[in-house]
Amino acid sequence: MRTSTYTFTLLFLVSFFAQAQQKMTLENCYSLVRQNYPTAKQIDLLQQKSDYEVNAIQTGKLPKIDINAQGTYQNQVTEIPNPFVSPLNKDQYKATLDVNQLLYNGGLIDANTKLKEAQTKTQQQQVEVNLYQLKSRINQLFFSILLLQERKDLLITKQKQLDSKIKEVKSGIQFGAILPASEKVLEAENLKIKQQLSEIQFDKKKLFENLSSITYSNISETTILEKPIIATETNTAINRPELKYFELQHQQIEASKSIVAKNNLPKLNAFGIAGYGNPGLNMVENSFEPILMVGLKANWNVFDWNKSKSEKEALSVSADIVATEKETFLLNNNIQLQEISAEIQKSEANIATDTEIITLREYVEKSASSQLKNGVITASEYLTEFTNLFEAKNSQKIHEIQLELAKANYQVTKGSL
């Protein structure tokens, strides 16, 4: 019963620690940046700012109400040569409530609202562009850590194989088949491996700290990064956020043109004035009287000295500038894709050659191991072949990670990740 309980407890602990070890994918890192990076907060902030500004613009459709009060003294007043009409007082007073209601302005308020919305979308897309550009930095950090993980696993395998060889050498020394110095040569190599493992640990810690900083999260150095499977798509369509940014800039320019066109349309307002004054509307009545007036007011700027034309032409030039920026971006993007594609092909060719080299190195190492065991060669000579084998395996791992990094960068450059 005790044995059964002990076994259950051991299995539980093993399962617990296995689950506790954190794993992370490349997509997880992208998501963390999208959620936590300070710039990402600007998307919601820009929307809040836009909502307030749109509300302010829309108030232009509501009545404008002003309270006015005025008291004056003048040295001369209008006099009528009539003994039955009293002259006006030189001190005059007036208090009114003025109401103005926009009836028509050619849709200028709605046009300004659309422009503000277009500006906000453009600014938000600029934030998206900035966040997307961080993916290349994440790729570099992520695959650098992956490479260190691969090197660590390879060194541990190398260390185990070397420990086994040291045991063989010790046995050969006891029987006089191998010189005693051979053990020291292998032990020195073993210490070198331990040193390399220590360096890898420090390098991993630094890279994880950088990855934590850019994702604004706490990623432990014990986290296992999962190697992504990235296919190189033959589709050459570009789906970068910069393209949407250029399109939104064009829409913003069109919204600005609409405002320029509406600025010269006629405007119609209704107004009303109610108040009390001395004199009132009857200027010859020298007493406090109520004031009441309603009416319509129209305004039409029929000639603006070609101001609107110049503004439209300036906006057309702005549209041409955006078009050239888009063209330049696509040109540079295609050049970058060609460079990365060449890097992918080079890595694939290197990996194929690495496989052949490793096969040959394994054969040579196996032969050298047999010769060392029989005392035909020294430990130093064997160690040379042993090191060559693991250097070949290390080169293959480097080329494999370089290939995956190039594939990830290719997809990011296309806008597919």
C-alpha positions in Angstrom: 0.0 0.0 0.0 2.9 2.4 0.9 4.6 1.6 -2.4 1.4 2.4 -4.3 0.9 5.7 -2.5 4.6 6.6 -3.1 4.2 5.8 -6.8 1.1 7.9 -7.1 2.7 10.9 -5.3 5.8 10.7 -7.5 3.7 10.6 -10.7 1.6 13.5 -9.5 4.7 15.6 -8.8 6.3 14.7 -12.1 3.0 15.7 -13.9 2.8 18.9 -11.9 6.3 20.1 -12.7 5.9 19.1 -16.3 2.8 21.2 -16.6 4.4 24.1 -14.6 7.1 24.4 -17.2 6.0 27.2 -19.5 5.9 26.9 -23.2 5.6 29.7 -25.7 5.1 30.0 -29.5 6.1 32.7 -31.9 2.4 33.7 -32.2 2.2 34.1 -28.4 5.0 36.6 -28.6 3.2 38.5 -31.4 0.0 38.6 -29.3 1.8 39.8 -26.2 3.3 42.8 -28.1 -0.1 43.5 -29.6 -1.7 43.6 -26.1 1.0 45.1 -23.9 3.2 47.3 -25.9 2.6 51.0 -24.8 2.0 52.2 -28.4 -0.9 49.7 -28.7 -2.8 51.7 -26.1 -2.9 54.6 -28.6 -5.5 52.8 -30.7 -8.2 53.1 -28.0 -7.0 56.6 -26.9 -7.2 57.9 -30.5 -10.8 56.6 -30.8 -11.8 58.2 -27.5 -10.2 61.5 -28.7 -12.1 61.2 -32.0 -15.4 60.6 -30.3 -15.0 63.8 -28.2 -14.0 65.8 -31.3 -16.9 64.5 -33.4 -19.3 65.3 -30.6 -17.9 68.9 -30.6 -18.3 69.2 -34.3 -21.9 67.9 -34.2 -22.9 70.6 -31.8 -22.8 73.0 -34.7 -26.2 71.6 -35.6 -27.7 72.7 -32.3 -29.0 76.2 -31.6 -26.4 78.8 -30.5 -27.7 80.8 -27.5 -26.0 84.0 -26.3 -27.0 86.4 -23.5 -25.9 89.9 -24.2 -26.1 93.0 -21.9 -24.9 96.5 -22.8 -25.0 99.9 -21.1 -23.6 103.0 -22.9 -23.3 106.7 -22.5 -22.9 109.0 -25.5 -22.3 112.7 -25.8 -24.8 113.2 -28.6 -28.1 111.6 -29.6 -30.5 111.9 -32.6 -32.9 114.8 -32.1 -36.1 115.3 -34.0 -37.3 119.0 -34.4 -40.7 118.2 -33.0 -41.8 119.6 -29.6 -44.0 116.6 -29.0 -41.1 114.1 -29.3 -38.8 113.9 -26.3 -35.1 113.6 -27.1 -33.4 110.3 -26.4 -31.4 109.7 -23.2 -27.6 109.8 -23.6 -27.4 106.8 -21.3 -28.8 103.7 -23.0 -29.3 100.1 -21.8 -30.1 96.8 -23.5 -30.2 93.1 -22.5 -31.1 90.4 -25.0 -31.2 86.7 -25.5 -29.9 85.8 -29.0 -30.7 82.4 -30.6 -29.1 81.3 -33.9 -30.1 78.1 -35.6 -28.2 76.7 -38.6 -30.7 75.6 -41.3 -28.3 74.8 -44.2 -24.6 74.9 -44.8 -24.2 72.4 -47.6 -23.4 69.5 -45.3 -20.2 71.1 -44.0 -20.6 69.7 -40.5 -21.1 66.1 -41.7 -18.1 66.6 -44.0 -16.0 67.7 -41.1 -17.2 64.7 -39.1 -16.1 62.3 -41.9 -12.8 64.0 -42.2 -12.2 63.6 -38.4 -13.1 59.9 -38.6 -10.8 59.5 -41.6 -8.0 61.2 -39.7 -8.5 58.9 -36.7 -8.5 55.7 -38.8 -5.3 56.9 -40.5 -3.6 57.6 -37.1 -4.8 54.2 -35.8 -3.4 52.4 -38.8 -0.1 54.2 -38.3 0.0 52.6 -34.8 -0.8 49.2 -36.4 2.2 49.7 -38.8 4.5 50.5 -35.9 3.4 47.4 -34.0 3.7 45.2 -37.0 7.3 46.4 -37.5 8.2 45.0 -34.1 7.6 41.4 -35.4 11.0 41.4 -37.1 12.7 42.2 -33.7 10.6 39.5 -32.1 11.7 37.0 -34.8 15.4 37.8 -34.2 15.1 37.3 -30.4 12.9 34.2 -30.7 15.1 32.3 -33.1 18.3 33.4 -31.3 16.9 31.7 -28.1 15.8 28.7 -30.2 19.4 28.4 -31.5 20.8 28.5 -28.0 18.3 25.8 -27.0 19.5 23.6 -29.9 23.1 24.2 -29.0 22.5 23.3 -25.4 20.8 20.0 -26.3 23.7 19.2 -28.7 26.4 20.0 -26.1 24.6 17.8 -23.5 24.6 15.0 -26.0 28.3 15.6 -26.7 29.0 15.7 -23.0 27.3 12.3 -22.4 29.2 10.7 -25.3 32.4 12.2 -24.0 31.7 10.8 -20.5 31.2 7.4 -22.0 34.5 7.7 -23.8 36.3 8.8 -20.6 35.1 5.6 -19.0 36.5 3.5 -21.9 39.8 5.4 -21.7 40.1 4.8 -17.9 39.6 1.1 -18.5 42.2 1.1 -21.3 44.7 2.8 -19.0 44.2 0.1 -16.3 45.1 -2.5 -18.8 48.0 -0.5 -20.2 46.5 -0.1 -23.7 46.2 3.6 -23.5 48.5 6.3 -22.1 47.4 8.0 -18.8 47.6 11.5 -20.4 44.7 10.6 -22.7 42.2 10.8 -19.8 43.4 14.4 -19.0 42.9 15.5 -22.6 39.3 14.3 -22.6 38.7 15.7 -19.1 39.9 19.1 -20.4 37.4 18.9 -23.3 34.7 18.0 -20.8 35.4 21.2 -18.8 35.3 23.2 -22.0 31.8 21.8 -22.7 30.7 22.8 -19.2 32.1 26.3 -19.8 30.1 26.5 -23.1 26.9 25.4 -21.4 27.4 28.2 -18.8 27.9 30.8 -21.5 24.7 29.6 -23.2 22.8 30.0 -19.9 23.9 33.6 -19.5 23.2 34.4 -23.2 19.7 32.9 -22.9 19.0 34.9 -19.8 19.9 38.1 -21.6 17.8 37.3 -24.6 14.8 36.3 -22.5 15.1 39.6 -20.6 15.0 41.4 -24.0 12.0 39.4 -25.1 10.3 40.1 -21.8 11.0 43.8 -22.3 9.6 44.1 -25.8 6.5 42.0 -24.9 6.0 43.9 -21.6 5.6 40.5 -19.8 7.6 38.3 -17.5 9.0 35.4 -19.6 11.1 33.0 -17.5 14.4 31.8 -18.9 13.2 28.3 -18.2 10.5 28.8 -20.8 10.6 26.4 -23.7 10.1 28.1 -27.1 8.4 25.8 -29.5 10.0 25.7 -33.0 7.4 27.0 -35.4 6.5 25.2 -38.7 6.5 27.9 -41.3 5.7 27.2 -44.9 7.0 29.4 -47.7 3.9 30.3 -49.7 4.3 30.7 -53.4 1.6 33.4 -53.4 3.3 36.8 -54.0 0.4 38.9 -52.7 1.5 41.6 -50.3 -0.8 42.1 -47.2 1.2 44.6 -45.2 -0.6 47.1 -42.9 1.3 49.9 -44.7 -0.9 49.3 -47.8 -4.1 50.0 -45.8 -2.3 53.0 -44.3 -1.7 54.5 -47.8 -5.4 53.8 -48.7 -6.6 55.6 -45.6 -4.4 58.5 -46.3 -6.0 58.7 -49.8 -9.5 58.6 -48.2 -8.5 61.4 -45.8 -7.4 63.6 -48.8 -10.8 62.9 -50.5 -12.6 63.9 -47.3 -10.6 67.2 -47.2 -11.5 67.9 -50.9 -15.2 67.5 -49.9 -14.8 70.2 -47.2 -13.1 72.6 -49.7 -16.0 72.1 -52.1 -18.7 72.7 -49.4 -17.0 75.8 -48.0 -18.3 78.0 -50.8 -21.9 76.7 -50.7 -24.6 79.1 -49.4 -25.4 79.0 -45.7 -28.8 79.8 -44.2 -29.5 80.5 -40.5 -32.6 81.4 -38.5 -32.2 83.8 -35.7 -34.3 85.3 -32.9 -33.6 88.1 -30.4 -35.7 88.7 -27.3 -34.8 91.2 -24.6 -35.4 94.5 -22.9 -33.9 97.9 -23.5 -34.0 101.7 -23.4 -34.6 102.6 -26.1 -36.3 99.5 -27.6 -36.7 98.8 -31.3 -38.7 102.1 -31.5 -35.8 104.5 -31.3 -38.0 107.5 -30.6 -39.6 105.9 -27.6 -37.5 107.1 -24.7 -38.3 104.4 -22.2 -37.6 100.7 -21.4 -39.4 98.5 -23.9 -39.4 94.8 -24.8 -37.4 93.7 -27.8 -38.4 90.9 -30.0 -37.0 90.1 -33.5 -37.0 86.9 -35.7 -35.6 86.4 -39.1 -33.5 84.5 -41.6 -29.9 85.2 -42.7 -28.2 83.9 -45.8 -24.6 84.0 -46.7 -22.9 83.0 -49.9 -19.3 83.6 -50.8 -19.5 83.7 -54.5 -15.9 84.5 -55.2 -12.9 83.5 -53.1 -10.1 84.6 -55.4 -9.4 80.9 -56.4 -8.6 79.9 -52.9 -10.7 76.7 -53.2 -9.0 75.8 -56.5 -5.5 76.2 -54.9 -6.5 74.1 -51.9 -7.8 71.3 -54.2 -4.7 71.4 -56.3 -2.6 71.2 -53.1 -4.6 68.2 -52.0 -4.1 66.5 -55.4 -0.4 67.0 -55.0 -0.6 65.4 -51.5 -2.4 62.4 -53.2 0.4 62.1 -55.7 3.0 62.1 -52.8 1.1 59.3 -51.1 1.1 57.3 -54.4 4.9 57.7 -54.7 5.3 56.6 -51.1 3.3 53.5 -51.8 5.2 52.8 -54.9 8.5 53.2 -53.1 7.3 50.9 -50.3 6.3 48.1 -52.7 9.6 48.4 -54.5 11.7 48.1 -51.3 9.4 45.3 -50.1 9.9 43.3 -53.2 13.7 43.8 -53.0 13.6 42.6 -49.4 11.5 39.5 -50.4 14.0 38.6 -53.1 16.9 38.9 -50.6 15.1 36.7 -48.0 14.2 34.2 -50.7 17.8 33.9 -51.7 18.7 33.4 -48.0 16.1 30.6 -47.8 17.6 28.8 -50.8 21.1 29.2 -49.5 20.1 27.7 -46.1 18.3 24.8 -47.7 21.4 24.0 -49.8 23.7 24.2 -46.7 21.4 21.9 -44.8 21.6 19.3 -47.6 25.4 19.5 -47.5 25.5 19.4 -43.7 23.7 16.0 -43.8 26.4 14.6 -46.1 29.2 16.1 -44.0 27.7 14.6 -40.8 27.5 11.1 -42.3 31.2 11.3 -43.3 32.2 12.7 -39.9 30.3 10.0 -38.0 32.2 7.4 -40.0 35.6 9.0 -39.3 34.7 9.5 -35.6 33.7 5.9 -35.2 36.9 4.7 -36.8 39.0 7.1 -34.6 37.1 5.8 -31.5 38.2 2.2 -32.3 41.8 3.3 -32.9 41.9 5.1 -29.6 40.5 2.1 -27.8 43.3 -0.1 -29.3 46.0 2.5 -28.6 46.7 3.2 -32.3 46.1 7.0 -32.0 46.3 9.5 -29.1 43.3 11.1 -27.3 44.2 14.4 -28.9 43.9 12.9 -32.4 40.6 11.3 -31.5 39.3 14.5 -29.9 40.0 16.3 -33.2 37.6 14.0 -35.1 35.1 14.0 -32.2 35.0 17.8 -32.2 34.8 18.0 -36.0 31.7 15.7 -35.8 29.9 18.0 -33.3 30.9 21.1 -35.1 29.3 19.7 -38.3 26.1 19.0 -36.3 26.2 22.5 -34.7 26.6 24.0 -38.2 23.5 22.1 -39.3 21.5 23.4 -36.4 22.6 26.9 -37.1 21.5 26.5 -40.8 18.2 25.0 -39.7 17.4 28.0 -37.4 18.6 30.4 -40.0 16.2 28.8 -42.5 13.2 29.1 -40.1 14.2 32.7 -39.2 14.3 33.5 -42.9 10.9 31.9 -43.5 9.4 33.8 -40.6 10.9 37.1 -41.9 9.7 36.3 -45.4 6.1 35.9 -44.1 6.3 39.0 -42.0 7.7 41.0 -45.0 4.7 39.7 -47.0 2.3 40.5 -44.2 1.2 36.9 -43.8 2.1 36.5 -40.1 
